[in-house]
Every structure is written in structure tokens, then in C-alpha cells.
Amino acid sequence: MGIMQFSITLEGDTPPQILLGQNLGGAIVTKLEQVKQE
């Protein structure tokens, strides 16, 4: 089985304290992106 990719959406008044390379429940953070507010 190959590597699977997952996506999560977070909302908050301040940026989350998540870092590239961080292990979250067995998965490694490889991309962080801020979405423009509409």
C-alpha cells in the first residue's frame, strides 16, 4: 500500500501551533496553507 494523503480544515482567531514535519497521530505534516477569507 502506498502513502495516503489527508486534509483537515481548522478555524481560529490565531494560527494553529502546527509545524511542518510534526507528527500528528501517526501522520507527518508536509504542507500548511492559509485560506483567504471571503
Residue frames as qw, qx, qy, qz and C-alpha x, y, z in Angstrom:
[[0.000, 0.890, 0.456, 0.000, 0.00, 0.00, 0.00],
 [0.420, 0.445, -0.012, 0.791, 1.33, 3.47, -0.90],
 [0.149, -0.187, -0.404, 0.883, 1.34, 6.66, 1.11],
 [0.014, -0.736, -0.654, -0.178, -2.12, 8.17, 1.67],
 [0.132, 0.204, -0.094, 0.965, -2.81, 11.91, 1.87],
 [0.195, -0.676, -0.690, 0.169, -5.30, 13.51, 4.25],
 [0.084, 0.440, 0.059, 0.892, -6.62, 17.06, 4.55],
 [0.270, -0.592, -0.656, 0.381, -8.02, 18.82, 7.64],
 [0.040, 0.677, 0.190, 0.710, -9.68, 22.22, 7.97],
 [0.422, -0.405, -0.526, 0.617, -9.10, 24.33, 11.07],
 [0.015, -0.798, -0.238, -0.554, -10.72, 27.61, 12.08],
 [0.578, -0.529, -0.362, 0.505, -9.44, 30.01, 14.72],
 [0.012, -0.997, -0.065, 0.050, -8.61, 33.58, 15.66],
 [0.182, -0.786, 0.560, 0.187, -4.88, 32.80, 15.69],
 [0.617, 0.428, -0.634, -0.182, -2.75, 30.44, 13.59],
 [0.947, -0.304, -0.050, -0.094, -2.59, 26.88, 14.96],
 [0.261, -0.738, 0.622, 0.030, 0.62, 25.71, 16.60],
 [0.929, 0.169, 0.323, 0.059, 1.30, 23.05, 13.98],
 [0.104, -0.744, 0.514, 0.414, 4.71, 22.78, 12.33],
 [0.754, 0.478, -0.401, -0.207, 5.93, 21.20, 9.11],
 [0.446, 0.354, -0.793, 0.216, 7.42, 17.82, 9.91],
 [0.410, -0.264, 0.584, -0.649, 5.31, 17.47, 13.06],
 [0.223, -0.107, -0.962, -0.115, 3.81, 14.04, 13.80],
 [0.511, -0.087, 0.197, -0.832, 0.04, 14.24, 14.30],
 [0.819, 0.009, 0.398, -0.413, -1.40, 10.89, 15.32],
 [0.749, -0.023, 0.616, 0.243, 1.00, 8.91, 13.14],
 [0.565, 0.695, 0.311, 0.316, 0.92, 11.25, 10.12],
 [0.482, -0.283, 0.048, 0.828, 3.60, 13.82, 9.25],
 [0.227, 0.880, 0.221, -0.355, 2.62, 17.41, 8.36],
 [0.610, 0.057, 0.442, 0.656, 4.01, 18.10, 4.87],
 [0.122, 0.432, 0.357, 0.819, 2.03, 21.19, 3.84],
 [0.081, -0.602, -0.532, 0.590, 0.50, 24.17, 5.65],
 [0.135, 0.347, 0.459, 0.807, -1.65, 26.67, 3.77],
 [0.108, 0.412, 0.459, -0.780, -3.72, 29.67, 4.86],
 [0.203, 0.547, 0.724, 0.368, -7.01, 30.11, 3.01],
 [0.005, -0.149, -0.035, -0.988, -8.13, 33.64, 2.12],
 [0.159, 0.454, 0.720, -0.501, -11.30, 34.71, 3.90],
 [0.128, 0.474, 0.632, 0.599, -14.24, 35.68, 1.71]]
